[in-house]
């Protein structure tokens, strides 16, 4: 992908794929070490998501020579989070539905979600959690990364 044509969408997709790879690698390592049964350790996926969103916004800001429109940065973060969440959720379907079916039994045994938890519900929960986290992370990150001359809207134009 040529850097001369970076848009919020292409940048978000690129960094979303990188972020999803990080989340998948962490999940595999956690699965191999037995940490997947402990739901508390899933918060590290949120940390990985936050790092990916911030890196995407920083990359786009650097490309725009520190003159990034606020909504472009915000959109980059949201797209990054959505792509990362969807790819990770698709990986989870393959992993929990085909490769390691016992993982769902372990999660159900915790009784956090009840015995009605299926791979499909987990898939949707992963996407929803990632999307909502991504919106909040992007909103917070953009307060730090917005252009120095950004002025809030003072009235209806």
N, C-alpha and C positions, 0 to 999 in steps of 0.2 A: 504494500500500500504506500503510495507516494505521500510524503508529508506535506506537499504543497496543496493537497486537496482535503485536509482534515476538516471535518464538520463535527458538530456535537454527536451526531448519530454514528459516524464511522469511528470516532474516538471512543464513544461509549461501548460500541460492540467489541472493539479491539481489547479494551481494558476489562470489559465484562468477561471475555473469554479467558484472559489472563487470571482474573480473580476467581473464576470458576475452577480453573486448574489448581489454584492454591487451595481452594475449599475441598476439592476432590482428593488432593494429596493428603491434606490434614485428616480427612475422613478415613482414608485407607490406613494411614498410620495409626489413628485412633482405633480402628477396627482390629488391626493386627496386635495392638497392645491391650485390647480389652476395654478401652476407655469409652467405647461407643455405648455400652450399657449404662453408663453414667450420663444422664441427660445434662448435668451441669456443665460438662465439657463442651457442649455445643455452642456456648457463648463465644468460643474462639472463632467460630465461623463468622460471627458478627464483627469481630476484630479484623479478620481477613477482608470482609466486605468493606469495612470502613477504610482500610488501607487502600484497597483497590479503587474505591470511589475518589478518595483524595488524590491518588496518583493520576487518575484520569483527568480530574479538574486541573491539577498542576500542569499536566502535559498540554492540555488545551490552552491554558493561560500562557504558557511559554510559547506555544505556536503563535498566539495572537499578540505577542510582544507586550504582555501585561495589560492589554486593552480588551479584556474579555467582557462581552455583555453579560449581565447577571443571569438572564434566563438561559443563555447558552451554557454557562457553567452548571447551572441547576439541572438543565436537561441532560447534560453529559453524565452527571452523577446518577440521575434516575435511570437512564438507559443502561449504564454500567451495572447498577444493582439488579435491574430486571433481567438482563442477559445472564449475569452470573447466577441468579436464582433459578432461572428456567433451566440452564444447562446442568446445574447441580441437582435440581429436582429430577431431571431426566436420568442422570446418573443414578440417583437414589432408587428410581423405579427399577432400573436394570439390576442394581446391586441387591436391593431388598426383595425384588420379585423373582429373580433368577439365580443370582450367585450365592446369596446368603439369606435364605428365608428365615433363619432363626433370629435374625436381628429384630424383626417385628414382634416375635414372641417375647424377647427381652424388654422391649419398650412397653409392650402391653402389661408385662409383669410389674412394672413400676406403678401401674394404675394411674398414671397422670392423665391419660386420655380415655381411659376405660377400655373395655374389650371390643368396642366398635371401631377401633383404629385399624384402617386398612392402608395398603400402599397408596391407593388413590387419595385418601384423605391426607396422608402424610405428604404426598406430592403437592397438593393444593396448599397445605399449611406452610411448606417450605417456600413456595412462590409468594404467598401472602406475607409471610414474615420478612422475606428478603426485600420485597417491594416496599413495604411500609418502613422498614429499617433504612432502606436506601433513600427514601424521601426525606426522612429526618436527618440522616447523615449528610445528605447533599445540602439541605437547608442550613445546617450548622456549619459545614465546611465553607459554604459560599459567603458566610459572614466574615470569614478569615481571608478567603481568596478573592473577594470581589475587587474590582478595579479601584484604585485610590480616589478617583474622581467620581465615583458612583454617588448619585443623589437620589433619594427616595422621591416618589411621585408626590407633588404638592397639591395637585387638584386634578379634576377630570378635564382631559384635553378635548 
